[in-house]
Amino acid sequence: MNKQEQTKSICAFIAAGGRGSRLGALGEHTQKCMLELWGNPMLYYSIGLLKNAGCSKIVIAVNHLSGQIKNYFKDGKKIGVEIEYIEDSFQSTYDALYHSLDHLADRILYIHANILFQNTLLKDLVTLGDKLNKNIITVIPNNTISLKHAQVSLDENNCISAIDLTERNNKLPYTFLGAAYYKKQDFTTHFNGDATGMVEKLIKQLLDTNIKTMVYQYHGNWYHIETETDYLEIKKQAPWEIYNEQI
């Protein structure tokens, strides 16, 4: 497969059905990813990042306050992408992605809808994933308590040697940032009938069969919105120039 064909086979998946319970009153009437930042809903910037990375089709798993997302973005044509919505009461992000596989391409860019990062991150993931034909997740040093994502340790080849999906107690040195490049085939091949848990569970399933996932160590700026405090603090920040230009 040449580079052009690989790029065409990449689409995006965004899990955007969470209730935003940690946002307090803000999350009761506004879907978390639809909170306003710099004149647009947060999801607008996530879609722009994916579009810039070469994803012309984006699958969004929705549930809580789904109408806000669908009414705003519709089919995506006005911003130059194709958007498809998968709506159900999914148990978890793994459940949502697994039951969306029929709508996804062979290569999947997966992102959390409440994390923003610099434009080059997803482009780098695509380049590296296409080159190596491997699953790759983005990690940062585990020196922050603001992210409660999967934690990992690495071997000398920059591959994941251990992963903690449950404790998240800062015992492992790196934390998943919320952006990954996944191969669709690995979800279908290693699914064991249990759709609970986070998408990163695939990494452990692969590791249990001696297949290692690579990491992309990210050193750029990023924003994470999980609580009302996060949101109010980020709103004080000046918008990154790249976000003003991307769509």
Buried (B, 14 or more C-beta within 10 A) or exposed (E): EEEEEBBBBBBBBBBBBBEBEBBEEBBEEBBBBBBEBBEBBBBBBBBBBBBBBBBBBBBBBBBBBBEBBBEEBEEBEEBEBEBBBBBEEBEBBBBBBBBBBEBBBEBBBBBBBBBBBBBBBBBBBBBBBBEEEBBBBBBBEBEEEEBEBBBBBBEEEEBBEEBBBEEBEEEBEBBBBBBBBBBBEBBEEBBEEEBEBBBBBBBBBBBEEEBBBBBBEBEEEBBBBBBBEBBEEBEEEEEBEBBEEBB
